[in-house]
Amino acid sequence: MTPDETSRGGRLIVRLGQLLEDRVDYEGTISSGASTWSVRASIALPGGAVEISATPEEGAPEWLVKILRATLRAAFRASATGTPWPRRINRWREGPDGPE
């Protein structure tokens, strides 16, 4: 499924940016309905805290930001076992209201 004006779901697409000693950066978009927000996320190393900013800041659905945060935390946990950081993450999820 893909988001459109009548959909109750959302999509996130982020790409690996910088791999630094103290953090890992991702950039991309989150979309819900007909709206799209640019996002930047940083995962702190070694702790795994995820910081996300969306542009424009107002209106980004909190449920979709939470999914992005959880997805990046899963990538952090996988990296601790030696799995490389994903170069691209693309996810579709139903919204909190479920399907129409």
Residue, then its C-alpha position, 0 to 999 in steps of 0.5 A: m500500500t502507498p499513502d494517498e489523500t484518503s489513506r490512514g497509514g504512513r510511510l517512512i523512507v530514510r537513508l544512511g547519512q554519516l557513520l561517526e564515532d559518536r553517532v549515526d545519522y539518517e535522512g529521509t521522509i515520512s508521509s501520511g495522507a497527502s502530507t510529507w515531512s523531511v526528517r533527520a534522525s541521529i542515533a547516539l553511540p554507544g547508548g542508542a538514544v534516537e533524536i528525530s527532527a521533522t520539517p515542517e515541525e508542526g503536523a508530523p504524526e507522532w505515531l509515525v515518528k514513534i515507528l521511525r524511532a522504534t525502527l532505528r532502535a532495532a537497527f541499533r540493537a542489530s548493529a551491536t551484534g555485528t550487523p551493518w547499519p541499513r543503508r536504506i529503510n523503507r516501511w509502510r504501516e497502518g495508522p492508529d485508526g486502522p484500515e478504512 
